[in-house]
Amino acid sequence: MRFDAFSKIIGSINSHALPGKEAQLQMAPPFREVLLKQTSHLIDNAKLAAVLALFYPGKNDNTYLAFILRKPSPDVHSGQIGFPGGKPEAEDLNLQHTALRETMEEIGVQSEAIQIITNLSEVYIPPSNYNVFPFIGLTNEIPDFKPQISEVESVIEVSLNAIMNAKNQIRTKVKTSYGFSVSVPAFNLNGHIVWGATAMILMEIIYLLNLILKK
């Protein structure tokens, strides 16, 4: 979809209620409910994080969404595909500010160039005990991505057409942070497997976009 058309309608997303779990659970790993029961005593004191799903004009003025490939590390999310984001710092005014600051640090897009469109439903991640608060953002500028050397292996640019293509929703086997492999619902985007919390967030975005694109 052309970015100029997308940028004119994306704001109408706010006229719709967030689908929340109705969307998220379509991409939830099969063991998620078990983990939630096992970690229910931790949820009230979960750590906070914020991420940003950033849409922008890309090749041929088509609409793109930015993901990051995290560098290998001891972290439980090492080497996974996700959205730019992280935990709050003392100077952050709120979680929206956290998402913007982390996006600037991790992929080099200045906060001033980003318009926050809406927040999304939070997602609890049992392996790391984080409550993640996602936001949708829009920049009208073609980004000059600068991946953070210490944390980001690369920026993965995915067209809106690929995201909305149901054929890219698959089931595949992945190795979890618990050391076992399991078949999970996922997205195959540009040859990259997106699963877990990121896939759950992305599915809520797709739900909302389907509502406004059908009009």
Buried (B, 14 or more C-beta within 10 A) or exposed (E): BEBEEBBEEBEEBEEEEBBBEEBBBBBBBEBBEEBEEEBEEEEEEBEEBBBBBBBBBBEEEBBBBBBBBBBEEEBBBEEBBBBBBBBBEEEBEEBBBBBBBBBBBBBBBEBEBBBBBBBBBBBBBBBBBBBBBBBBBBBEEEBEBBBBEEBBBBBBBBBBEBBBEEEBBEEEEBEBBEEEEEEBBBBBBBEBBBBBBBBBBBBBBBBBBEBBBEE
